[in-house]
Amino acid sequence: MLATMNHDYSFTASDRFLQQSSICFDLSIVQIFSALTCGATVCVATADIRKDPSALATFMQKAGVTVTYFTPTHFSLLIDSSADVLQQCANYRVSYFAGERLPTRLVNRFYSLGTPATIFNTWSPSELVVQTAIAKVTGEQSEQVNIPIGYPMANCRHYVLDSQLNPLPLGFIGELCVGGAQVGAGYLNRPEANAASFVEDPFCSAEDRQRGWNRLFRTGDKGRFLPDGQLEFHGRIAGDKQIKLRGFRVDLGEVEHRIYREAADISQVQLLDVSLIARDRNGDQSETDDRQVVAFLVVKQTLQPQEKVTFVTEIHQRIGKHLNSYMLPNGYEFLDTMPLTIGRKVDRQSLLKRELNLVLPNPTASRLSNPDTPVGEAHQDILAVVIQTFKDVLRLPAERTISAHDNFFEIGGQSLLVLQLHAKLKRKYKAIPNVPEFFKAATPFLMSTLISNFAKNPAAAKSNAGKGSMARFNWAKEAFLPDDARYRPGNAPAVRNNSDVKAILVTGLESFIGIHVFAALVSALPNTDFHVLGEDRAWEMNILLECLTKYRLLDEGMMRAMVSASIKFVPGALIQPHFGLEHETFKTLGKSVQGIYHCGVHVSLLKSYAELKRENVNVILDLIELASYGEVRTSINCLSTWSVPHLQSHLATKFVNGVLDPRETSAANYEPSDDAELFYFKSRWVAERLLTDAAARGFNISIFRASAVSGNNKTSVPPPQEDLVKQMIADMINEATMPDFDGGRKSTTSAPPFIIDFVPVNYVADALVSISTSTMVRAERQDRAQEKNQVSVYHICNPAPLALAQLPALLPQIRQDSREASVLKLDEWLKHISTNAVTGEQKLRVEATKAICDTGHVMFALDGEETQKALALARKDGAAISECPPIDVAFLQTLAA
């Protein structure tokens, strides 16, 4: 290692190496012995100087240091305290960094000093003698979130392996393993650790084996090879800055990077350092994941309390334009300095345990509140209790002020905490509105108003839930497609056959259906380029392959198709306006693709329309605009839901002609109720209406409404457990208790009966792809003149569904114990499932079920005649379409297993 560094970096006797690390820290080996082996000078900083960043910077300048080796955190302290002194280091030429991820913000700050030095990012565990990989880092890399750790040094062998020590292809993330000259002899007196970490190298050459370099060290670090052969570090296998938070993958390093970038534009405050930690909420032993993401900030100025609030408010608003809400910090903690370990890394354990005095952003007052509304004495008492309960649930300090119009979700709340809030208030007031009303009335004022009204007249309050103080919605206005060039198709020619389709954009691969649709597309169109757009962040090959592997879609045929197809990852996210792309990049993407398959959607039966609008509605406008740039008539194939036509069963739905229509037609015949109920279904209705209007202007639009999906009946992969309909039917079977939906529901008198309708996910994918790519279907559709400039609607439903009323009679055949069903009135069944709900997720599911029942929502059978005709044509065209088994005893036994 020392010989390689002397050779590669041209160390000479005129070099002066800074030695400031403890000799117990492996960086000291380079600091001392790289100098001694080339006859250079070792500039040893005294213990007192090492402890003082300002004194250490001065020591570097006066000693004429040319080579340094720091952890990123340690060097940041020097820049924070003495940037002007570092700028005077005229002989400085090599700056190595190791021990932590090298933040791009530090690269920016380093090169802004203007010294002649070059940054080198290094990597290696101590078991491999300081370092085995080094990367030269230029100023042009300052926008990268993850800076490479470089190429291997001489006589080092790098591998990226799976858990069974099999090599992984280029781009795959696996364990970084190292062979060659620098593998240590092992741990002293730790035979078990040696057996696990120091293993025989199955890949070493005969020459290496002859030299005795036949051991492989399993580092426990994750990484991958980049196309240029460099390694990219991805943290520890046991966990790094990428965490799973309430089901969402969050890269804390990405959030840190965004905070630092946005802070650079705030001239009043200079942010020196930032570190994010996901902390348990004061050690609370909860069944649910209610961790707080805390951002620890170090700033140059001394800020007064109100200045801190102003600063974090602006930061929070700025990063909120680029990050999902679940990625945003729940609070901000100001520190004088970051706590450091003996190796000068951020002491994350200290951040996890320290007492907090969080500064929270000052949220915008709810648009649904009127601050001037008079509050009675009784209401004032309730308001005070609600505000205090907010504090208790959110673990806020006593001195933290919450106004009557602060939004629960904007000051650190999330869905599972709403349940805790509701439970605490229910213990206080006994009878209060249900949980969905709390989601809609997310401020103390609105929440206390609901509780106050409920106490005065529970029946009236319940019937008016979601009304009164809550805004009403003009759905026709929401579904209005602006009449400008962005949403007009121009004169592009129509696509006649699949050979005209060179590239396709696919969204929603994060979903169970979306990844199956993608796999079916790749198989059906093997010579097509696929542009993959992630929902909340840009995708990478390793994420795609991980997802395909998870659902057993990566067989040999799929692998061959993927090799022949060109997978391209859009460097943006679906939820960002224009996907976060610059206008010209967005326009170029539109010109590049001839087809769009949109499967991305945010599903929540309890969230507000504002929370759902960007991903479920606004994105449709972006996709229509994208299609307008097509050099041919770009097709938009949108996966929708059977719940859109089911809105016709709601009590307050407004009809154009007053007739419920189950056929494959647009949703123009009806308009949802204007109350604050089931916004998810209504957001999908708005999306369909926008697409329908776009079709009327000449866009090639197809809407595929799918029933509830079951697992893949080819691979036996089950559907996600959180699927509401699956869990509801499975619980009915497993508990032998079911409701009399048809006899006790609230619904329109014309609503057909409830049915059980599931379709295998592979059948949905095959049907959608076969219909959209079949030349015979396309020709038949184009030949029918009356369908010109009309949206094509398909119902991918089970040809043989089962009426829910038939389930009790089948239950003895479904269950092994032949137990008969207990049929309850609807309200009794709702009480039953509420009593049996234990976990936070189960309780949320119960509240969603109640919300559905309160509106009169009926899952009735849809007509699928046109779909079956199209599938028959597609089969004649050579399409291989999976079978769709009937809803019978065998299927229900599998569903409930």
Secondary structure, 3 states (H helix, E strand, C coil): CHHHHHHHCCCCCCCEEEECCCCCCCHHHHHHHHHHCCCCEEEECCHHHHHCHHHHHHHHHHHCCCEEEECHHHHHHHHHHHHHHHCCCCCCCEEEECCCCCCHHHHHHHHHCCCCCEEEEEECCHHHCCCCEEEEECHHHHHCCCCCCEEECCCEEEEEECCCCCECCCCCCEEEEEEECCCCCCCCCCHHHHHHHEEECCCCCHHHHHHCCCEEEEEEEEEEECCCCCEEEEEECCCCCEEEECCEEEEHHHHHHHHHHHHCCCCCCCEEEEEEEEECCCCCCCCCCCCEEEEEEEECCCCCHHHHHHHHHHHHHHHHCCCCHHHCCCEEEEECCCCECCCCCECHHHHHHCCCCCECCCCCCCCCCCCCCCCCHHHHHHHHHHHHHHHHHHCCCCCCCCCCCCCHHHCCCCHHHHHHHHHHHHHHHCCCCCHHHHHHCCCHHHHHHHHHHHHHCHHHHHHCCCCCCCCCCCHHHHCCCCCCHHHCCCCCCCCCCHHHCCEEEEECCCCHHHHHHHHHHHHHCCCCEEEEEECCCCCCHHHHHHHHHHCCCCCHHHHHHHHHCEEEEEEEECCCHHHHCCHHHHHHHHHHCCEEEECCCCCCCCCCHHHHHHHHHHHHHHHHHHHHCCCCCCEEEEEEECHHHHHHHCCCCEECCCCCCCCCCCHHHEECCCCCCCHHHHHHHHHHHHHHHHHHCCCEEEEEEECEEECCCCCCCCCCCCCHHHHHHHHHHHHCEEECHHHHCCCCCCCCCCEECEEEHHHHHHHHHHHHHCHHHHHHHHHCHHHCCCCEEEEECCCCCEEHHHHHHHHHHHCCCCCCCEEECHHHHHHHHHHHCCCHHHHHHHHHHHHHHHHCCCCCCCCCHHHHHHHHHHHHCCCCCCCCCCCCHHHHHHHHC
